[in-house]
């Protein structure tokens, strides 16, 4: 119509509040626009006959405008509710827009399809479980943290006061008084009893450790092989010659075969006598928890591994059975210290004249060590049998030969027959144990200066 052309010329060349220009295109923000573009065919103001599709609360409607209603702006748009079925709704659009331009009919169907698709996506998102984001109140968190700190300080203060009062009661600061809280006194007595029970348990554990140490020394062979199956549980049985952190790698197994496990592992290593013991760390060493079986180095050979170039500060330990180990120390001085310590545990070369006397002394020392580590509760069947008597040591005249005139006044060598093992020790009677506990409890009670009521 003539009025539509006039309106479009004004909108196109003049001002329109719904028009938005961009670099690429011009858009229309009118809610009835069927395409969203500012064109003559899609403009709802410059067309007296117009149709579009809109959505309200999930329901789709078909809006139609005809020229016969242009004089009634409030009733200009006719609204038709579309079916929820997609095919039925398309048939409704075809029915109501049967004589309308094909452009409007196609754009209405296209708009209806787009709106239907985003409604389906909205329903899916709504049905999917989502995490609820809850804001945190920083002020409340700070207040609760301050309260927890104050409560902790108060609890520590109460504990300190209680300990101080108990110490004063033990020392007799308040004299012979009986008006102190009996609950605190009973609690202190219970703690003392628990500590005494812990001491008894420690003594029992120490006895078991000594038994296992004795079994370990009996099971050691003369070939310098590691003793498997026995944990090293005693650190006080022998004097410690050297201790520190070393990295260990097994190069060769028994018989000179290549080791299957050749990875480096770090241990807290302790050299005690002829045994090289390995622990996970110093804490395990203090608790006597061995990480792997020990190595007997009495018949081995230790040297600096100068041919090993992969790591610095390496030393090599070779055993008579063909086993070979590599160790890494922290520096060169530590390497030399370990080599000297391990070499000192190995026997020195002897001449033929003194070999027999040294072997006899060794047998005597082994017998004394075996007898010293036997405990009173060890059954007789598990003890090592006494060694047979050996021949007496040669006299000084036989050893020195031509120097007999200088040593003929020396006394003869003593007999090296090992001492006999004790058969058994009488166990402590149960009445004696009960008397000891009663004396301990009475002494603790007197220490507080009050009688338990």
Secondary structure, 3 states (H helix, E strand, C coil): CHHHHHHHHHHHHCCCCCEEECCCCEEECCCCCCCCECCCCCCCCCCCCEEEEEEECCEEEEEEECHHHCCCHHHCEEEEECCCCHHHHHHHHHHHCCCCCHHHHHHHHHHHHHHHHHHHHHHHHHHCCCCCCCCCCHHHHHHHHHHHHHHHHHHHHHHHHHHHHHHHHHHCCCCCCCCCCHHHHHHHHHHHHHHHHHHHHHHHHHHHHHHHHHHHHHHCCCCCCCCCCCCCCCCCCCCEEEEEEEEEEEEECHHHCECCCCCCEEEEEEEECCEEEEECCHHHHHCCCEEEEEEECCCCEEEECCCCCCCCCEEEEECCCCCEEEEECCCHHHHHHHHHHHHHCCCCCCCHHHHHHHHHHHHHHHHHHHHHCCCCCCCHHHCCCCCCCCCCCCCHHHHHHHHHHHHCCCCCCCCCCCCCCCCCCCCCCHHHHHHHHHHHHHHHHHHCCCCCC
